[in-house]
């Protein structure tokens, strides 16, 4: 298998996650929910939300632009891929055991979107784990 191509395809999935993340505040009425919390907590949430977005952009761009380096098998490349495997594994666990999205799955498109996001959350640890530890 061509690890560079697989990494570049995985990198592109980050775009879909970023798009979903940008749509999420409107879908769940986030501003309305956050209006009732203290200003510090509201600001803290938006900072964390922004950092998560920045992380996704960085993971996607880094993987796409440095796919050959990540596939090189160096210790640093394996460590970065190992970190990304752990990150996406934890995110997958959170998706299934922490978040209850049922109240927001009000139409078929939202359910399809959730299934696609979960597919990405399941695929990314496999890709990064394969590059880090198997190949």
C-alpha positions in Angstrom: 0.0 0.0 0.0 1.1 3.5 -0.7 1.4 5.1 2.7 1.9 8.6 1.3 -1.4 8.5 -0.7 -3.3 7.0 2.3 -1.9 9.8 4.6 -2.9 12.5 2.1 -6.4 11.0 1.8 -6.6 10.9 5.6 -5.5 14.5 5.7 -8.4 15.5 3.4 -10.9 14.0 5.9 -9.9 16.7 8.3 -11.6 19.2 5.9 -14.9 17.4 6.5 -14.4 17.5 10.2 -13.6 21.2 10.1 -16.7 21.8 8.0 -18.8 19.9 10.5 -17.2 21.8 13.4 -18.1 25.1 11.8 -21.7 24.0 11.3 -22.1 22.6 14.9 -22.8 25.9 16.7 -25.8 26.6 14.5 -27.1 23.1 14.6 -27.1 22.8 18.4 -28.0 26.5 19.1 -24.8 27.0 20.9 -25.0 30.7 21.3 -28.4 30.4 23.0 -27.0 27.7 25.4 -23.9 29.7 26.2 -25.8 32.9 26.9 -26.8 31.6 30.3 -23.2 30.9 31.5 -20.9 33.4 33.0 -18.8 35.4 30.5 -15.5 33.7 31.6 -17.0 30.3 30.9 -18.4 31.5 27.6 -15.0 32.9 26.5 -13.2 29.8 27.7 -15.5 27.6 25.6 -14.9 29.7 22.5 -11.1 29.6 23.1 -11.2 25.8 23.4 -13.4 25.5 20.3 -10.9 27.7 18.4 -8.0 25.6 19.6 -9.7 22.4 18.5 -10.3 24.0 15.1 -6.7 25.1 14.8 -5.6 21.6 15.8 -7.7 20.0 13.1 -6.3 22.5 10.5 -2.8 21.8 11.7 -3.2 18.0 11.7 -4.7 18.0 8.2 -2.2 20.4 6.7 0.7 18.8 8.4 -0.3 15.4 7.3 -1.0 16.5 3.7 2.2 18.6 3.3 4.4 16.2 5.2 3.0 12.9 4.2 6.3 11.7 2.8 8.1 12.6 6.0 5.4 10.9 8.1 5.7 7.8 6.0 9.5 7.7 6.3 9.6 5.5 9.4 11.9 7.8 11.4 11.4 7.8 15.1 9.9 11.3 15.0 7.5 10.4 12.2 6.4 7.3 14.1 6.0 9.4 17.3 3.8 12.0 15.5 1.7 9.3 13.9 1.4 7.5 17.3 0.3 10.7 18.9 -2.3 11.3 16.2 -3.5 7.7 16.6 -4.0 8.2 20.3 -5.7 11.6 19.7 -8.2 10.1 17.3 -8.8 7.0 19.4 -9.7 9.2 22.3 -12.0 11.3 20.1 -13.7 8.1 18.9 -14.2 6.9 22.4 -15.7 10.4 23.4 -18.0 10.2 20.4 -19.5 6.9 21.6 -19.4 7.2 25.3 -19.6 10.9 26.3 -21.6 12.8 23.7 -25.4 12.2 23.5 -26.3 13.7 20.2 -29.8 12.2 19.9 -31.6 15.5 20.6 -29.9 17.0 17.6 -30.4 14.2 15.1 -33.7 15.6 13.9 -33.4 14.9 10.2 -31.8 12.2 8.0 -29.0 14.6 6.9 -27.8 15.1 10.4 -27.8 11.3 11.0 -25.9 10.8 7.8 -23.4 13.5 8.9 -22.9 11.8 12.3 -22.3 8.4 10.7 -19.7 10.0 8.3 -18.0 11.8 11.1 -17.8 8.5 13.2 -16.5 6.7 10.1 -13.7 9.3 10.0 -13.1 9.0 13.7 -12.7 5.3 13.3 -10.5 5.4 10.2 -8.0 8.0 11.3 -6.5 6.0 14.3 -6.2 3.0 12.0 -4.3 5.0 9.4 -2.0 6.7 11.8 -1.5 3.5 13.8 -0.7 1.6 10.7 1.9 4.2 9.7 3.4 4.4 13.2 3.6 0.8 14.2 2.9 -1.7 11.3 4.5 -0.5 8.1 
